[in-house]
Amino acid sequence: MESEEWSYEQLSDEIEAMCRSKAEEFRLLGYEYVTGKDIWDCVSRNYYKEGRPALHKLVNDIYSLKANSYMNYLTIAAYRGLNV
């Protein structure tokens, strides 16, 4: 089986689409003001310490994000005075 190479632009577009999809899911749950960028900021917060994750981990982190984890992230960011 031949592995397919993805360009940075293709991956960026796909990751952005996944984050938008997750934001739409949260909006269906009643979190009206969530954007794809908000999802990315929440998911990627640990990548600064760990470095770039494997693609499968990144996809899993986005699609397995729970609303409760997202709200905890927002609460902690608010306490720290971060503009989220």
PyMOL Python script that loads the backbone (N, CA, C, O; Angstrom):
from pymol import cmd

cmd.read_pdbstr("""\
ATOM      1  N   MET A   1       0.846  -1.174   0.000  1.00  0.00           N
ATOM      2  CA  MET A   1       0.000   0.000   0.000  1.00  0.00           C
ATOM      3  C   MET A   1       0.896   1.242   0.000  1.00  0.00           C
ATOM      4  O   MET A   1       1.812   1.361   0.814  1.00  0.00           O
ATOM      5  N   GLU A   2       0.624   2.135  -0.898  1.00  0.00           N
ATOM      6  CA  GLU A   2       1.440   3.328  -1.065  1.00  0.00           C
ATOM      7  C   GLU A   2       0.925   4.435  -0.154  1.00  0.00           C
ATOM      8  O   GLU A   2      -0.277   4.694  -0.110  1.00  0.00           O
ATOM      9  N   SER A   3       1.831   5.092   0.576  1.00  0.00           N
ATOM     10  CA  SER A   3       1.410   6.188   1.451  1.00  0.00           C
ATOM     11  C   SER A   3       1.258   7.459   0.634  1.00  0.00           C
ATOM     12  O   SER A   3       2.025   7.710  -0.295  1.00  0.00           O
ATOM     13  N   GLU A   4       0.285   8.236   0.982  1.00  0.00           N
ATOM     14  CA  GLU A   4      -0.001   9.470   0.260  1.00  0.00           C
ATOM     15  C   GLU A   4       0.630  10.638   1.000  1.00  0.00           C
ATOM     16  O   GLU A   4       0.456  10.775   2.211  1.00  0.00           O
ATOM     17  N   GLU A   5       1.354  11.468   0.288  1.00  0.00           N
ATOM     18  CA  GLU A   5       1.979  12.648   0.871  1.00  0.00           C
ATOM     19  C   GLU A   5       0.997  13.812   0.815  1.00  0.00           C
ATOM     20  O   GLU A   5       0.376  14.063  -0.217  1.00  0.00           O
ATOM     21  N   TRP A   6       0.864  14.510   1.919  1.00  0.00           N
ATOM     22  CA  TRP A   6      -0.007  15.668   1.987  1.00  0.00           C
ATOM     23  C   TRP A   6       0.842  16.913   2.124  1.00  0.00           C
ATOM     24  O   TRP A   6       1.825  16.920   2.864  1.00  0.00           O
ATOM     25  N   SER A   7       0.471  17.964   1.418  1.00  0.00           N
ATOM     26  CA  SER A   7       1.194  19.226   1.541  1.00  0.00           C
ATOM     27  C   SER A   7       0.699  19.957   2.794  1.00  0.00           C
ATOM     28  O   SER A   7      -0.371  19.655   3.323  1.00  0.00           O
ATOM     29  N   TYR A   8       1.488  20.907   3.248  1.00  0.00           N
ATOM     30  CA  TYR A   8       1.121  21.696   4.418  1.00  0.00           C
ATOM     31  C   TYR A   8      -0.212  22.414   4.195  1.00  0.00           C
ATOM     32  O   TYR A   8      -1.034  22.494   5.107  1.00  0.00           O
ATOM     33  N   GLU A   9      -0.425  22.935   2.989  1.00  0.00           N
ATOM     34  CA  GLU A   9      -1.662  23.666   2.690  1.00  0.00           C
ATOM     35  C   GLU A   9      -2.873  22.736   2.750  1.00  0.00           C
ATOM     36  O   GLU A   9      -3.928  23.112   3.262  1.00  0.00           O
ATOM     37  N   GLN A  10      -2.714  21.517   2.221  1.00  0.00           N
ATOM     38  CA  GLN A  10      -3.817  20.557   2.262  1.00  0.00           C
ATOM     39  C   GLN A  10      -4.145  20.184   3.703  1.00  0.00           C
ATOM     40  O   GLN A  10      -5.315  20.132   4.082  1.00  0.00           O
ATOM     41  N   LEU A  11      -3.120  19.927   4.501  1.00  0.00           N
ATOM     42  CA  LEU A  11      -3.348  19.575   5.898  1.00  0.00           C
ATOM     43  C   LEU A  11      -3.990  20.736   6.640  1.00  0.00           C
ATOM     44  O   LEU A  11      -4.909  20.534   7.433  1.00  0.00           O
ATOM     45  N   SER A  12      -3.521  21.933   6.393  1.00  0.00           N
ATOM     46  CA  SER A  12      -4.067  23.108   7.048  1.00  0.00           C
ATOM     47  C   SER A  12      -5.552  23.261   6.722  1.00  0.00           C
ATOM     48  O   SER A  12      -6.361  23.530   7.610  1.00  0.00           O
ATOM     49  N   ASP A  13      -5.905  23.091   5.459  1.00  0.00           N
ATOM     50  CA  ASP A  13      -7.314  23.188   5.050  1.00  0.00           C
ATOM     51  C   ASP A  13      -8.159  22.104   5.714  1.00  0.00           C
ATOM     52  O   ASP A  13      -9.274  22.367   6.163  1.00  0.00           O
ATOM     53  N   GLU A  14      -7.627  20.891   5.772  1.00  0.00           N
ATOM     54  CA  GLU A  14      -8.367  19.781   6.375  1.00  0.00           C
ATOM     55  C   GLU A  14      -8.543  19.977   7.881  1.00  0.00           C
ATOM     56  O   GLU A  14      -9.617  19.708   8.418  1.00  0.00           O
ATOM     57  N   ILE A  15      -7.512  20.435   8.552  1.00  0.00           N
ATOM     58  CA  ILE A  15      -7.589  20.672   9.994  1.00  0.00           C
ATOM     59  C   ILE A  15      -8.570  21.796  10.288  1.00  0.00           C
ATOM     60  O   ILE A  15      -9.347  21.720  11.240  1.00  0.00           O
ATOM     61  N   GLU A  16      -8.532  22.827   9.476  1.00  0.00           N
ATOM     62  CA  GLU A  16      -9.473  23.935   9.640  1.00  0.00           C
ATOM     63  C   GLU A  16     -10.908  23.443   9.461  1.00  0.00           C
ATOM     64  O   GLU A  16     -11.795  23.846  10.214  1.00  0.00           O
ATOM     65  N   ALA A  17     -11.144  22.589   8.488  1.00  0.00           N
ATOM     66  CA  ALA A  17     -12.478  22.036   8.258  1.00  0.00           C
ATOM     67  C   ALA A  17     -12.933  21.183   9.443  1.00  0.00           C
ATOM     68  O   ALA A  17     -14.100  21.230   9.832  1.00  0.00           O
ATOM     69  N   MET A  18     -12.012  20.404  10.015  1.00  0.00           N
ATOM     70  CA  MET A  18     -12.360  19.589  11.187  1.00  0.00           C
ATOM     71  C   MET A  18     -12.738  20.476  12.367  1.00  0.00           C
ATOM     72  O   MET A  18     -13.693  20.182  13.085  1.00  0.00           O
ATOM     73  N   CYS A  19     -12.000  21.549  12.569  1.00  0.00           N
ATOM     74  CA  CYS A  19     -12.298  22.464  13.675  1.00  0.00           C
ATOM     75  C   CYS A  19     -13.646  23.155  13.463  1.00  0.00           C
ATOM     76  O   CYS A  19     -14.412  23.331  14.410  1.00  0.00           O
ATOM     77  N   ARG A  20     -13.933  23.544  12.228  1.00  0.00           N
ATOM     78  CA  ARG A  20     -15.246  24.150  11.933  1.00  0.00           C
ATOM     79  C   ARG A  20     -16.371  23.153  12.188  1.00  0.00           C
ATOM     80  O   ARG A  20     -17.426  23.520  12.706  1.00  0.00           O
ATOM     81  N   SER A  21     -16.143  21.893  11.825  1.00  0.00           N
ATOM     82  CA  SER A  21     -17.139  20.851  12.047  1.00  0.00           C
ATOM     83  C   SER A  21     -17.407  20.668  13.537  1.00  0.00           C
ATOM     84  O   SER A  21     -18.558  20.532  13.952  1.00  0.00           O
ATOM     85  N   LYS A  22     -16.353  20.664  14.334  1.00  0.00           N
ATOM     86  CA  LYS A  22     -16.512  20.515  15.780  1.00  0.00           C
ATOM     87  C   LYS A  22     -17.223  21.726  16.365  1.00  0.00           C
ATOM     88  O   LYS A  22     -18.046  21.583  17.269  1.00  0.00           O
ATOM     89  N   ALA A  23     -16.916  22.918  15.861  1.00  0.00           N
ATOM     90  CA  ALA A  23     -17.591  24.133  16.326  1.00  0.00           C
ATOM     91  C   ALA A  23     -19.082  24.072  15.995  1.00  0.00           C
ATOM     92  O   ALA A  23     -19.908  24.492  16.805  1.00  0.00           O
ATOM     93  N   GLU A  24     -19.435  23.556  14.822  1.00  0.00           N
ATOM     94  CA  GLU A  24     -20.848  23.389  14.465  1.00  0.00           C
ATOM     95  C   GLU A  24     -21.532  22.426  15.411  1.00  0.00           C
ATOM     96  O   GLU A  24     -22.676  22.650  15.809  1.00  0.00           O
ATOM     97  N   GLU A  25     -20.844  21.355  15.777  1.00  0.00           N
ATOM     98  CA  GLU A  25     -21.397  20.397  16.734  1.00  0.00           C
ATOM     99  C   GLU A  25     -21.682  21.084  18.073  1.00  0.00           C
ATOM    100  O   GLU A  25     -22.736  20.867  18.671  1.00  0.00           O
ATOM    101  N   PHE A  26     -20.753  21.903  18.539  1.00  0.00           N
ATOM    102  CA  PHE A  26     -20.958  22.613  19.802  1.00  0.00           C
ATOM    103  C   PHE A  26     -22.115  23.600  19.691  1.00  0.00           C
ATOM    104  O   PHE A  26     -22.877  23.770  20.642  1.00  0.00           O
ATOM    105  N   ARG A  27     -22.253  24.252  18.536  1.00  0.00           N
ATOM    106  CA  ARG A  27     -23.377  25.171  18.353  1.00  0.00           C
ATOM    107  C   ARG A  27     -24.709  24.421  18.420  1.00  0.00           C
ATOM    108  O   ARG A  27     -25.693  24.948  18.939  1.00  0.00           O
ATOM    109  N   LEU A  28     -24.741  23.201  17.899  1.00  0.00           N
ATOM    110  CA  LEU A  28     -25.957  22.390  17.994  1.00  0.00           C
ATOM    111  C   LEU A  28     -26.278  22.030  19.445  1.00  0.00           C
ATOM    112  O   LEU A  28     -27.435  21.796  19.795  1.00  0.00           O
ATOM    113  N   LEU A  29     -25.253  21.990  20.273  1.00  0.00           N
ATOM    114  CA  LEU A  29     -25.435  21.692  21.700  1.00  0.00           C
ATOM    115  C   LEU A  29     -25.770  22.939  22.512  1.00  0.00           C
ATOM    116  O   LEU A  29     -25.976  22.854  23.722  1.00  0.00           O
ATOM    117  N   GLY A  30     -25.825  24.103  21.849  1.00  0.00           N
ATOM    118  CA  GLY A  30     -26.213  25.332  22.524  1.00  0.00           C
ATOM    119  C   GLY A  30     -25.092  26.314  22.796  1.00  0.00           C
ATOM    120  O   GLY A  30     -25.342  27.386  23.348  1.00  0.00           O
ATOM    121  N   TYR A  31     -23.864  25.986  22.426  1.00  0.00           N
ATOM    122  CA  TYR A  31     -22.741  26.897  22.589  1.00  0.00           C
ATOM    123  C   TYR A  31     -22.640  27.741  21.316  1.00  0.00           C
ATOM    124  O   TYR A  31     -21.920  27.397  20.380  1.00  0.00           O
ATOM    125  N   GLU A  32     -23.385  28.861  21.306  1.00  0.00           N
ATOM    126  CA  GLU A  32     -23.639  29.612  20.083  1.00  0.00           C
ATOM    127  C   GLU A  32     -22.433  30.314  19.474  1.00  0.00           C
ATOM    128  O   GLU A  32     -22.385  30.507  18.259  1.00  0.00           O
ATOM    129  N   TYR A  33     -21.472  30.695  20.281  1.00  0.00           N
ATOM    130  CA  TYR A  33     -20.416  31.570  19.777  1.00  0.00           C
ATOM    131  C   TYR A  33     -19.080  30.867  19.559  1.00  0.00           C
ATOM    132  O   TYR A  33     -18.050  31.536  19.473  1.00  0.00           O
ATOM    133  N   VAL A  34     -19.068  29.569  19.469  1.00  0.00           N
ATOM    134  CA  VAL A  34     -17.829  28.817  19.260  1.00  0.00           C
ATOM    135  C   VAL A  34     -17.452  28.862  17.784  1.00  0.00           C
ATOM    136  O   VAL A  34     -18.293  28.665  16.907  1.00  0.00           O
ATOM    137  N   THR A  35     -16.171  29.127  17.526  1.00  0.00           N
ATOM    138  CA  THR A  35     -15.673  29.139  16.154  1.00  0.00           C
ATOM    139  C   THR A  35     -14.630  28.040  15.981  1.00  0.00           C
ATOM    140  O   THR A  35     -14.167  27.441  16.951  1.00  0.00           O
ATOM    141  N   GLY A  36     -14.281  27.796  14.753  1.00  0.00           N
ATOM    142  CA  GLY A  36     -13.227  26.826  14.468  1.00  0.00           C
ATOM    143  C   GLY A  36     -11.907  27.237  15.090  1.00  0.00           C
ATOM    144  O   GLY A  36     -11.150  26.383  15.551  1.00  0.00           O
ATOM    145  N   LYS A  37     -11.616  28.527  15.113  1.00  0.00           N
ATOM    146  CA  LYS A  37     -10.381  29.021  15.729  1.00  0.00           C
ATOM    147  C   LYS A  37     -10.394  28.748  17.223  1.00  0.00           C
ATOM    148  O   LYS A  37      -9.362  28.393  17.793  1.00  0.00           O
ATOM    149  N   ASP A  38     -11.544  28.907  17.868  1.00  0.00           N
ATOM    150  CA  ASP A  38     -11.653  28.611  19.301  1.00  0.00           C
ATOM    151  C   ASP A  38     -11.334  27.142  19.578  1.00  0.00           C
ATOM    152  O   ASP A  38     -10.641  26.814  20.541  1.00  0.00           O
ATOM    153  N   ILE A  39     -11.849  26.272  18.723  1.00  0.00           N
ATOM    154  CA  ILE A  39     -11.586  24.835  18.873  1.00  0.00           C
ATOM    155  C   ILE A  39     -10.093  24.577  18.714  1.00  0.00           C
ATOM    156  O   ILE A  39      -9.501  23.847  19.510  1.00  0.00           O
ATOM    157  N   TRP A  40      -9.485  25.164  17.701  1.00  0.00           N
ATOM    158  CA  TRP A  40      -8.050  24.963  17.467  1.00  0.00           C
ATOM    159  C   TRP A  40      -7.223  25.477  18.647  1.00  0.00           C
ATOM    160  O   TRP A  40      -6.278  24.813  19.075  1.00  0.00           O
ATOM    161  N   ASP A  41      -7.571  26.656  19.176  1.00  0.00           N
ATOM    162  CA  ASP A  41      -6.844  27.212  20.311  1.00  0.00           C
ATOM    163  C   ASP A  41      -6.912  26.279  21.511  1.00  0.00           C
ATOM    164  O   ASP A  41      -5.919  26.098  22.216  1.00  0.00           O
ATOM    165  N   CYS A  42      -8.064  25.694  21.743  1.00  0.00           N
ATOM    166  CA  CYS A  42      -8.242  24.766  22.857  1.00  0.00           C
ATOM    167  C   CYS A  42      -7.439  23.487  22.647  1.00  0.00           C
ATOM    168  O   CYS A  42      -6.725  23.042  23.546  1.00  0.00           O
ATOM    169  N   VAL A  43      -7.554  22.913  21.488  1.00  0.00           N
ATOM    170  CA  VAL A  43      -6.892  21.635  21.202  1.00  0.00           C
ATOM    171  C   VAL A  43      -5.376  21.797  21.147  1.00  0.00           C
ATOM    172  O   VAL A  43      -4.642  20.932  21.626  1.00  0.00           O
ATOM    173  N   SER A  44      -4.910  22.883  20.575  1.00  0.00           N
ATOM    174  CA  SER A  44      -3.469  23.045  20.341  1.00  0.00           C
ATOM    175  C   SER A  44      -2.708  23.606  21.540  1.00  0.00           C
ATOM    176  O   SER A  44      -1.490  23.768  21.462  1.00  0.00           O
ATOM    177  N   ARG A  45      -3.376  23.901  22.627  1.00  0.00           N
ATOM    178  CA  ARG A  45      -2.698  24.517  23.771  1.00  0.00           C
ATOM    179  C   ARG A  45      -1.557  23.660  24.314  1.00  0.00           C
ATOM    180  O   ARG A  45      -0.580  24.204  24.828  1.00  0.00           O
ATOM    181  N   ASN A  46      -1.657  22.346  24.215  1.00  0.00           N
ATOM    182  CA  ASN A  46      -0.614  21.459  24.731  1.00  0.00           C
ATOM    183  C   ASN A  46       0.489  21.194  23.717  1.00  0.00           C
ATOM    184  O   ASN A  46       1.536  20.655  24.075  1.00  0.00           O
ATOM    185  N   TYR A  47       0.278  21.554  22.483  1.00  0.00           N
ATOM    186  CA  TYR A  47       1.262  21.256  21.446  1.00  0.00           C
ATOM    187  C   TYR A  47       2.503  22.137  21.566  1.00  0.00           C
ATOM    188  O   TYR A  47       3.558  21.796  21.030  1.00  0.00           O
ATOM    189  N   TYR A  48       2.388  23.256  22.258  1.00  0.00           N
ATOM    190  CA  TYR A  48       3.551  24.122  22.431  1.00  0.00           C
ATOM    191  C   TYR A  48       4.605  23.428  23.286  1.00  0.00           C
ATOM    192  O   TYR A  48       5.803  23.603  23.067  1.00  0.00           O
ATOM    193  N   LYS A  49       4.158  22.641  24.260  1.00  0.00           N
ATOM    194  CA  LYS A  49       5.076  21.916  25.134  1.00  0.00           C
ATOM    195  C   LYS A  49       5.550  20.616  24.488  1.00  0.00           C
ATOM    196  O   LYS A  49       6.734  20.283  24.539  1.00  0.00           O
ATOM    197  N   GLU A  50       4.620  19.891  23.884  1.00  0.00           N
ATOM    198  CA  GLU A  50       4.896  18.558  23.353  1.00  0.00           C
ATOM    199  C   GLU A  50       5.525  18.579  21.963  1.00  0.00           C
ATOM    200  O   GLU A  50       6.171  17.611  21.562  1.00  0.00           O
ATOM    201  N   GLY A  51       5.347  19.648  21.240  1.00  0.00           N
ATOM    202  CA  GLY A  51       5.786  19.683  19.851  1.00  0.00           C
ATOM    203  C   GLY A  51       4.656  19.238  18.933  1.00  0.00           C
ATOM    204  O   GLY A  51       3.540  18.986  19.388  1.00  0.00           O
ATOM    205  N   ARG A  52       4.945  19.143  17.662  1.00  0.00           N
ATOM    206  CA  ARG A  52       3.927  18.774  16.675  1.00  0.00           C
ATOM    207  C   ARG A  52       3.522  17.310  16.863  1.00  0.00           C
ATOM    208  O   ARG A  52       4.372  16.419  16.846  1.00  0.00           O
ATOM    209  N   PRO A  53       2.214  17.066  17.043  1.00  0.00           N
ATOM    210  CA  PRO A  53       1.757  15.680  17.228  1.00  0.00           C
ATOM    211  C   PRO A  53       1.631  14.954  15.888  1.00  0.00           C
ATOM    212  O   PRO A  53       1.650  15.567  14.820  1.00  0.00           O
ATOM    213  N   ALA A  54       1.504  13.655  15.977  1.00  0.00           N
ATOM    214  CA  ALA A  54       1.222  12.859  14.782  1.00  0.00           C
ATOM    215  C   ALA A  54      -0.168  13.239  14.273  1.00  0.00           C
ATOM    216  O   ALA A  54      -1.027  13.667  15.044  1.00  0.00           O
ATOM    217  N   LEU A  55      -0.372  13.079  12.983  1.00  0.00           N
ATOM    218  CA  LEU A  55      -1.639  13.469  12.375  1.00  0.00           C
ATOM    219  C   LEU A  55      -2.823  12.747  13.016  1.00  0.00           C
ATOM    220  O   LEU A  55      -3.860  13.365  13.257  1.00  0.00           O
ATOM    221  N   HIS A  56      -2.685  11.455  13.293  1.00  0.00           N
ATOM    222  CA  HIS A  56      -3.802  10.717  13.883  1.00  0.00           C
ATOM    223  C   HIS A  56      -4.140  11.241  15.280  1.00  0.00           C
ATOM    224  O   HIS A  56      -5.309  11.234  15.667  1.00  0.00           O
ATOM    225  N   LYS A  57      -3.144  11.693  16.042  1.00  0.00           N
ATOM    226  CA  LYS A  57      -3.399  12.257  17.372  1.00  0.00           C
ATOM    227  C   LYS A  57      -4.125  13.594  17.248  1.00  0.00           C
ATOM    228  O   LYS A  57      -5.043  13.887  18.014  1.00  0.00           O
ATOM    229  N   LEU A  58      -3.709  14.387  16.289  1.00  0.00           N
ATOM    230  CA  LEU A  58      -4.330  15.684  16.059  1.00  0.00           C
ATOM    231  C   LEU A  58      -5.811  15.523  15.706  1.00  0.00           C
ATOM    232  O   LEU A  58      -6.669  16.206  16.265  1.00  0.00           O
ATOM    233  N   VAL A  59      -6.096  14.622  14.782  1.00  0.00           N
ATOM    234  CA  VAL A  59      -7.477  14.366  14.380  1.00  0.00           C
ATOM    235  C   VAL A  59      -8.288  13.863  15.572  1.00  0.00           C
ATOM    236  O   VAL A  59      -9.419  14.299  15.786  1.00  0.00           O
ATOM    237  N   ASN A  60      -7.710  12.946  16.344  1.00  0.00           N
ATOM    238  CA  ASN A  60      -8.399  12.423  17.519  1.00  0.00           C
ATOM    239  C   ASN A  60      -8.662  13.527  18.542  1.00  0.00           C
ATOM    240  O   ASN A  60      -9.746  13.585  19.122  1.00  0.00           O
ATOM    241  N   ASP A  61      -7.687  14.396  18.766  1.00  0.00           N
ATOM    242  CA  ASP A  61      -7.857  15.478  19.736  1.00  0.00           C
ATOM    243  C   ASP A  61      -9.002  16.408  19.342  1.00  0.00           C
ATOM    244  O   ASP A  61      -9.760  16.861  20.200  1.00  0.00           O
ATOM    245  N   ILE A  62      -9.126  16.690  18.061  1.00  0.00           N
ATOM    246  CA  ILE A  62     -10.198  17.579  17.603  1.00  0.00           C
ATOM    247  C   ILE A  62     -11.553  16.897  17.743  1.00  0.00           C
ATOM    248  O   ILE A  62     -12.471  17.456  18.344  1.00  0.00           O
ATOM    249  N   TYR A  63     -11.685  15.698  17.195  1.00  0.00           N
ATOM    250  CA  TYR A  63     -12.995  15.041  17.174  1.00  0.00           C
ATOM    251  C   TYR A  63     -13.433  14.486  18.521  1.00  0.00           C
ATOM    252  O   TYR A  63     -14.623  14.244  18.723  1.00  0.00           O
ATOM    253  N   SER A  64     -12.500  14.278  19.449  1.00  0.00           N
ATOM    254  CA  SER A  64     -12.896  13.751  20.756  1.00  0.00           C
ATOM    255  C   SER A  64     -13.060  14.852  21.801  1.00  0.00           C
ATOM    256  O   SER A  64     -13.371  14.555  22.954  1.00  0.00           O
ATOM    257  N   LEU A  65     -12.859  16.110  21.425  1.00  0.00           N
ATOM    258  CA  LEU A  65     -13.023  17.215  22.363  1.00  0.00           C
ATOM    259  C   LEU A  65     -14.466  17.267  22.860  1.00  0.00           C
ATOM    260  O   LEU A  65     -15.409  17.288  22.070  1.00  0.00           O
ATOM    261  N   LYS A  66     -14.615  17.288  24.159  1.00  0.00           N
ATOM    262  CA  LYS A  66     -15.935  17.355  24.790  1.00  0.00           C
ATOM    263  C   LYS A  66     -16.245  18.798  25.168  1.00  0.00           C
ATOM    264  O   LYS A  66     -15.340  19.591  25.432  1.00  0.00           O
ATOM    265  N   ALA A  67     -17.518  19.125  25.191  1.00  0.00           N
ATOM    266  CA  ALA A  67     -17.940  20.474  25.544  1.00  0.00           C
ATOM    267  C   ALA A  67     -17.454  20.845  26.941  1.00  0.00           C
ATOM    268  O   ALA A  67     -17.072  21.991  27.180  1.00  0.00           O
ATOM    269  N   ASN A  68     -17.464  19.893  27.860  1.00  0.00           N
ATOM    270  CA  ASN A  68     -17.000  20.156  29.222  1.00  0.00           C
ATOM    271  C   ASN A  68     -15.520  20.539  29.240  1.00  0.00           C
ATOM    272  O   ASN A  68     -15.133  21.461  29.958  1.00  0.00           O
ATOM    273  N   SER A  69     -14.698  19.851  28.469  1.00  0.00           N
ATOM    274  CA  SER A  69     -13.271  20.183  28.389  1.00  0.00           C
ATOM    275  C   SER A  69     -13.077  21.571  27.793  1.00  0.00           C
ATOM    276  O   SER A  69     -12.224  22.334  28.247  1.00  0.00           O
ATOM    277  N   TYR A  70     -13.862  21.893  26.786  1.00  0.00           N
ATOM    278  CA  TYR A  70     -13.772  23.212  26.167  1.00  0.00           C
ATOM    279  C   TYR A  70     -14.155  24.308  27.170  1.00  0.00           C
ATOM    280  O   TYR A  70     -13.493  25.343  27.243  1.00  0.00           O
ATOM    281  N   MET A  71     -15.219  24.077  27.938  1.00  0.00           N
ATOM    282  CA  MET A  71     -15.648  25.064  28.925  1.00  0.00           C
ATOM    283  C   MET A  71     -14.612  25.210  30.041  1.00  0.00           C
ATOM    284  O   MET A  71     -14.394  26.317  30.535  1.00  0.00           O
ATOM    285  N   ASN A  72     -13.979  24.118  30.441  1.00  0.00           N
ATOM    286  CA  ASN A  72     -12.896  24.207  31.429  1.00  0.00           C
ATOM    287  C   ASN A  72     -11.745  25.049  30.897  1.00  0.00           C
ATOM    288  O   ASN A  72     -11.184  25.873  31.619  1.00  0.00           O
ATOM    289  N   TYR A  73     -11.397  24.838  29.638  1.00  0.00           N
ATOM    290  CA  TYR A  73     -10.349  25.625  28.989  1.00  0.00           C
ATOM    291  C   TYR A  73     -10.698  27.117  29.025  1.00  0.00           C
ATOM    292  O   TYR A  73      -9.846  27.943  29.353  1.00  0.00           O
ATOM    293  N   LEU A  74     -11.948  27.465  28.689  1.00  0.00           N
ATOM    294  CA  LEU A  74     -12.371  28.868  28.703  1.00  0.00           C
ATOM    295  C   LEU A  74     -12.327  29.452  30.107  1.00  0.00           C
ATOM    296  O   LEU A  74     -11.911  30.596  30.293  1.00  0.00           O
ATOM    297  N   THR A  75     -12.749  28.680  31.086  1.00  0.00           N
ATOM    298  CA  THR A  75     -12.759  29.152  32.474  1.00  0.00           C
ATOM    299  C   THR A  75     -11.343  29.432  32.963  1.00  0.00           C
ATOM    300  O   THR A  75     -11.087  30.478  33.560  1.00  0.00           O
ATOM    301  N   ILE A  76     -10.433  28.515  32.716  1.00  0.00           N
ATOM    302  CA  ILE A  76      -9.042  28.703  33.135  1.00  0.00           C
ATOM    303  C   ILE A  76      -8.423  29.888  32.406  1.00  0.00           C
ATOM    304  O   ILE A  76      -7.686  30.671  33.005  1.00  0.00           O
ATOM    305  N   ALA A  77      -8.716  30.022  31.122  1.00  0.00           N
ATOM    306  CA  ALA A  77      -8.203  31.160  30.357  1.00  0.00           C
ATOM    307  C   ALA A  77      -8.733  32.479  30.922  1.00  0.00           C
ATOM    308  O   ALA A  77      -8.005  33.470  30.973  1.00  0.00           O
ATOM    309  N   ALA A  78      -9.986  32.489  31.340  1.00  0.00           N
ATOM    310  CA  ALA A  78     -10.570  33.705  31.921  1.00  0.00           C
ATOM    311  C   ALA A  78      -9.900  34.052  33.242  1.00  0.00           C
ATOM    312  O   ALA A  78      -9.621  35.222  33.504  1.00  0.00           O
ATOM    313  N   TYR A  79      -9.639  33.049  34.080  1.00  0.00           N
ATOM    314  CA  TYR A  79      -8.949  33.285  35.342  1.00  0.00           C
ATOM    315  C   TYR A  79      -7.540  33.810  35.122  1.00  0.00           C
ATOM    316  O   TYR A  79      -7.057  34.638  35.893  1.00  0.00           O
ATOM    317  N   ARG A  80      -6.891  33.341  34.092  1.00  0.00           N
ATOM    318  CA  ARG A  80      -5.525  33.794  33.790  1.00  0.00           C
ATOM    319  C   ARG A  80      -5.514  35.134  33.077  1.00  0.00           C
ATOM    320  O   ARG A  80      -4.459  35.747  32.915  1.00  0.00           O
ATOM    321  N   GLY A  81      -6.679  35.587  32.652  1.00  0.00           N
ATOM    322  CA  GLY A  81      -6.770  36.870  31.976  1.00  0.00           C
ATOM    323  C   GLY A  81      -6.363  36.809  30.523  1.00  0.00           C
ATOM    324  O   GLY A  81      -5.985  37.825  29.940  1.00  0.00           O
ATOM    325  N   LEU A  82      -6.435  35.627  29.927  1.00  0.00           N
ATOM    326  CA  LEU A  82      -6.089  35.479  28.517  1.00  0.00           C
ATOM    327  C   LEU A  82      -7.269  35.899  27.650  1.00  0.00           C
ATOM    328  O   LEU A  82      -8.424  35.663  28.007  1.00  0.00           O
ATOM    329  N   ASN A  83      -6.982  36.510  26.532  1.00  0.00           N
ATOM    330  CA  ASN A  83      -8.038  36.865  25.580  1.00  0.00           C
ATOM    331  C   ASN A  83      -8.324  35.645  24.719  1.00  0.00           C
ATOM    332  O   ASN A  83      -7.551  35.322  23.817  1.00  0.00           O
ATOM    333  N   VAL A  84      -9.413  34.980  24.991  1.00  0.00           N
ATOM    334  CA  VAL A  84      -9.790  33.797  24.232  1.00  0.00           C
ATOM    335  C   VAL A  84     -10.978  34.103  23.376  1.00  0.00           C
ATOM    336  O   VAL A  84     -11.458  33.231  22.652  1.00  0.00           O
TER     337      VAL A  84
END
""", "prot")
cmd.dss("prot")
cmd.show_as("cartoon", "prot")
cmd.util.cbc("prot")
cmd.orient("prot")
